[in-house]
Each structure stands twice: as structure tokens, then as C-alpha cells.
Amino acid sequence: MENKVRIVPMNGDHLDQVAELERICFSVPWSRNMLAEELENDLSAFLVALDGEEQVVGYAGMQVVLDEGYITNVAVRPDCRRKGIAGKLLQVFLDFAQGHHLAFLTLEVRASNYDAIALYGSRGFRSVGRRRHYYEHPKEDAVIMTKEFKYGTANTNT
């Protein structure tokens, strides 16, 4: 499936499917209105992964403030996981970070989400702390993971 997936910027046509993906993947999902607001936010970049039928199978969001990147969301449809989609979405943000000389990318991930932690670790993110009881339903800590870039030349293939 990975070869058939296209990564494109999210637009208004994707909002219903992305909002549905939020409801499927997260216990406290972003609303359609919250997602729509991000399309108007000059600091935000949201991507969707489209399958061969142009259906949203994954998406990711990032906010950039000065030279800092904050990955806000990464979600893949449950029946499409472990097929490289999250990695492709993440790679676009890593390439952006390098190309725009960001100092770092950072994100929070549920402490029990071992697959996501492994993916981020494989791309050079390292655990730098925890946010206690960050997540609700169920209450759980977040692991803060960060990848630092040195002068915009960090190797993303670690």
C-alpha cells in the first residue's frame, strides 16, 4: 500500500474524512471545526495520505514557531497501519525541518504507544521527558520526543 499512497496538503475537501479518522484513532479527537481552523493558521501545515481511490488513510499536522517544529497529530486508519504510511507523513516533516533549518521537531506520544515510539526513534527522535497524566480516557503519561537539527544538516536516516 505504501507505494500507492500519495502525500498531499490537507484541504477543505479532506475535512470530513480527517475528522472521522480523529474519532477512530483518538479518545479526545479534534473536531472538524478545529481541523478547519488549522487550514487558516499560517503557522500550521497539515498533510493527508490518500490511497488509490483518493480516500484519506492517514494524516499529520505540524506547527512551526520561529525555528521550532511541533508535530501535533499523526494518525493512520487502523486497517492501514504498519504499511509505512506514518513514516511517509513523518518524512515530509523531517525534510521540511531540514530544508527550513529548524532547530528541532518535537511531539508527545502516549507512553503505551510502543509502535509510534519505535517509529519516531527510528527517525532520530529521542525521549526527552514526560508529561504526567497528559492524556485522558484513559489517563496516561505522554513521552516527549524530540529530534534536534544541527545547522539544518541533521541526518534523518538514523
MARTOR-496892 format. One record per residue (C-alpha): x, y, z; residue number from 0; chain. Coordinates in steps of 0.02 Angstrom, whole numbers, plus 50000, padded with zeros to 5 digits. Example, Ala and Ser with C-alpha at 12.3 -4.5 7.8 and 13.67 -1.06 7.14 Angstrom:
BEGIN
+-------+-------+-------+-----+--------+
|     X |     Y |     Z | num | cadena |
+-------+-------+-------+-----+--------+
| 50615 | 49775 | 50390 |   0 |      A |
| 50684 | 49947 | 50357 |   1 |      A |
+-------+-------+-------+-----+--------+
This chain:
BEGIN
+-------+-------+-------+-----+--------+
|     X |     Y |     Z | num | cadena |
+-------+-------+-------+-----+--------+
| 50000 | 50000 | 50000 |   0 |      A |
| 50142 | 50121 | 50037 |   1 |      A |
| 50184 | 50139 | 49852 |   2 |      A |
| 50003 | 50180 | 49810 |   3 |      A |
| 49989 | 50316 | 49943 |   4 |      A |
| 50008 | 50498 | 49895 |   5 |      A |
| 50050 | 50631 | 50024 |   6 |      A |
| 49966 | 50798 | 49987 |   7 |      A |
| 49924 | 50955 | 50086 |   8 |      A |
| 49759 | 50942 | 50178 |   9 |      A |
| 49619 | 51050 | 50108 |  10 |      A |
| 49436 | 51077 | 50145 |  11 |      A |
| 49385 | 50927 | 50040 |  12 |      A |
| 49476 | 50813 | 50163 |  13 |      A |
| 49398 | 50881 | 50324 |  14 |      A |
| 49256 | 50756 | 50343 |  15 |      A |
| 49372 | 50606 | 50320 |  16 |      A |
| 49507 | 50677 | 50433 |  17 |      A |
| 49378 | 50716 | 50569 |  18 |      A |
| 49316 | 50536 | 50556 |  19 |      A |
| 49495 | 50473 | 50570 |  20 |      A |
| 49515 | 50579 | 50727 |  21 |      A |
| 49360 | 50497 | 50804 |  22 |      A |
| 49425 | 50323 | 50760 |  23 |      A |
| 49603 | 50350 | 50822 |  24 |      A |
| 49593 | 50464 | 50974 |  25 |      A |
| 49493 | 50460 | 51136 |  26 |      A |
| 49484 | 50650 | 51136 |  27 |      A |
| 49475 | 50692 | 50950 |  28 |      A |
| 49495 | 50861 | 50868 |  29 |      A |
| 49330 | 50921 | 50797 |  30 |      A |
| 49301 | 50958 | 50614 |  31 |      A |
| 49295 | 51143 | 50659 |  32 |      A |
| 49464 | 51133 | 50748 |  33 |      A |
| 49539 | 51050 | 50595 |  34 |      A |
| 49462 | 51180 | 50480 |  35 |      A |
| 49538 | 51319 | 50586 |  36 |      A |
| 49710 | 51242 | 50559 |  37 |      A |
| 49689 | 51265 | 50371 |  38 |      A |
| 49681 | 51452 | 50404 |  39 |      A |
| 49827 | 51453 | 50526 |  40 |      A |
| 49985 | 51517 | 50442 |  41 |      A |
| 50091 | 51426 | 50571 |  42 |      A |
| 50013 | 51256 | 50533 |  43 |      A |
| 50043 | 51127 | 50398 |  44 |      A |
| 49929 | 50975 | 50385 |  45 |      A |
| 49956 | 50831 | 50265 |  46 |      A |
| 49845 | 50687 | 50212 |  47 |      A |
| 49892 | 50517 | 50144 |  48 |      A |
| 49775 | 50466 | 50004 |  49 |      A |
| 49753 | 50289 | 49939 |  50 |      A |
| 49723 | 50243 | 49757 |  51 |      A |
| 49539 | 50288 | 49773 |  52 |      A |
| 49583 | 50459 | 49844 |  53 |      A |
| 49521 | 50410 | 50018 |  54 |      A |
| 49611 | 50478 | 50171 |  55 |      A |
| 49706 | 50336 | 50254 |  56 |      A |
| 49814 | 50445 | 50366 |  57 |      A |
| 49858 | 50622 | 50411 |  58 |      A |
| 49982 | 50726 | 50509 |  59 |      A |
| 49992 | 50904 | 50571 |  60 |      A |
| 50133 | 51018 | 50622 |  61 |      A |
| 50151 | 51195 | 50686 |  62 |      A |
| 50307 | 51298 | 50658 |  63 |      A |
| 50352 | 51440 | 50775 |  64 |      A |
| 50512 | 51531 | 50727 |  65 |      A |
| 50637 | 51387 | 50706 |  66 |      A |
| 50540 | 51259 | 50810 |  67 |      A |
| 50427 | 51123 | 50742 |  68 |      A |
| 50287 | 51045 | 50844 |  69 |      A |
| 50205 | 50890 | 50773 |  70 |      A |
| 50026 | 50898 | 50836 |  71 |      A |
| 49943 | 50747 | 50759 |  72 |      A |
| 49988 | 50585 | 50669 |  73 |      A |
| 49850 | 50461 | 50633 |  74 |      A |
| 49829 | 50313 | 50516 |  75 |      A |
| 49671 | 50213 | 50487 |  76 |      A |
| 49683 | 50054 | 50592 |  77 |      A |
| 49667 | 49938 | 50441 |  78 |      A |
| 49809 | 50030 | 50354 |  79 |      A |
| 49937 | 50031 | 50495 |  80 |      A |
| 50109 | 49951 | 50485 |  81 |      A |
| 50119 | 49988 | 50299 |  82 |      A |
| 50236 | 50138 | 50304 |  83 |      A |
| 50105 | 50275 | 50295 |  84 |      A |
| 50150 | 50361 | 50459 |  85 |      A |
| 50333 | 50352 | 50409 |  86 |      A |
| 50298 | 50438 | 50243 |  87 |      A |
| 50200 | 50576 | 50329 |  88 |      A |
| 50337 | 50598 | 50459 |  89 |      A |
| 50472 | 50602 | 50325 |  90 |      A |
| 50390 | 50753 | 50241 |  91 |      A |
| 50402 | 50848 | 50405 |  92 |      A |
| 50582 | 50792 | 50432 |  93 |      A |
| 50628 | 50851 | 50256 |  94 |      A |
| 50538 | 51016 | 50288 |  95 |      A |
| 50631 | 51039 | 50453 |  96 |      A |
| 50798 | 51013 | 50369 |  97 |      A |
| 50758 | 51120 | 50219 |  98 |      A |
| 50698 | 51264 | 50328 |  99 |      A |
| 50839 | 51247 | 50457 | 100 |      A |
| 50726 | 51212 | 50605 | 101 |      A |
| 50817 | 51187 | 50770 | 102 |      A |
| 50707 | 51038 | 50815 | 103 |      A |
| 50547 | 50941 | 50792 | 104 |      A |
| 50455 | 50883 | 50947 | 105 |      A |
| 50296 | 50788 | 50989 | 106 |      A |
| 50205 | 50697 | 51127 | 107 |      A |
| 50155 | 50514 | 51115 | 108 |      A |
| 50059 | 50400 | 51234 | 109 |      A |
| 50183 | 50304 | 51342 | 110 |      A |
| 50095 | 50141 | 51291 | 111 |      A |
| 50104 | 50176 | 51103 | 112 |      A |
| 50259 | 50069 | 51076 | 113 |      A |
| 50240 | 50061 | 50886 | 114 |      A |
| 50239 | 50251 | 50871 | 115 |      A |
| 50383 | 50269 | 50993 | 116 |      A |
| 50483 | 50144 | 50890 | 117 |      A |
| 50442 | 50237 | 50728 | 118 |      A |
| 50496 | 50404 | 50799 | 119 |      A |
| 50652 | 50326 | 50874 | 120 |      A |
| 50698 | 50252 | 50705 | 121 |      A |
| 50693 | 50428 | 50632 | 122 |      A |
| 50810 | 50501 | 50761 | 123 |      A |
| 50686 | 50563 | 50892 | 124 |      A |
| 50739 | 50536 | 51071 | 125 |      A |
| 50640 | 50537 | 51232 | 126 |      A |
| 50675 | 50699 | 51324 | 127 |      A |
| 50542 | 50695 | 51460 | 128 |      A |
| 50366 | 50652 | 51513 | 129 |      A |
| 50205 | 50746 | 51540 | 130 |      A |
| 50114 | 50662 | 51683 | 131 |      A |
| 49932 | 50621 | 51652 | 132 |      A |
| 49935 | 50716 | 51487 | 133 |      A |
| 49808 | 50603 | 51403 | 134 |      A |
| 49629 | 50568 | 51456 | 135 |      A |
| 49521 | 50414 | 51427 | 136 |      A |
| 49623 | 50325 | 51487 | 137 |      A |
| 49731 | 50441 | 51590 | 138 |      A |
| 49910 | 50413 | 51538 | 139 |      A |
| 50079 | 50498 | 51530 | 140 |      A |
| 50147 | 50569 | 51369 | 141 |      A |
| 50326 | 50538 | 51317 | 142 |      A |
| 50403 | 50696 | 51244 | 143 |      A |
| 50511 | 50651 | 51095 | 144 |      A |
| 50624 | 50774 | 51005 | 145 |      A |
| 50741 | 50771 | 50857 | 146 |      A |
| 50868 | 50910 | 50855 | 147 |      A |
| 50945 | 50975 | 50695 | 148 |      A |
| 51122 | 51046 | 50689 | 149 |      A |
| 51133 | 51191 | 50568 | 150 |      A |
| 50999 | 51112 | 50460 | 151 |      A |
| 51107 | 50963 | 50410 | 152 |      A |
| 51045 | 50826 | 50527 | 153 |      A |
| 51038 | 50651 | 50455 | 154 |      A |
| 50857 | 50591 | 50452 | 155 |      A |
| 50905 | 50413 | 50408 | 156 |      A |
| 50965 | 50364 | 50582 | 157 |      A |
+-------+-------+-------+-----+--------+
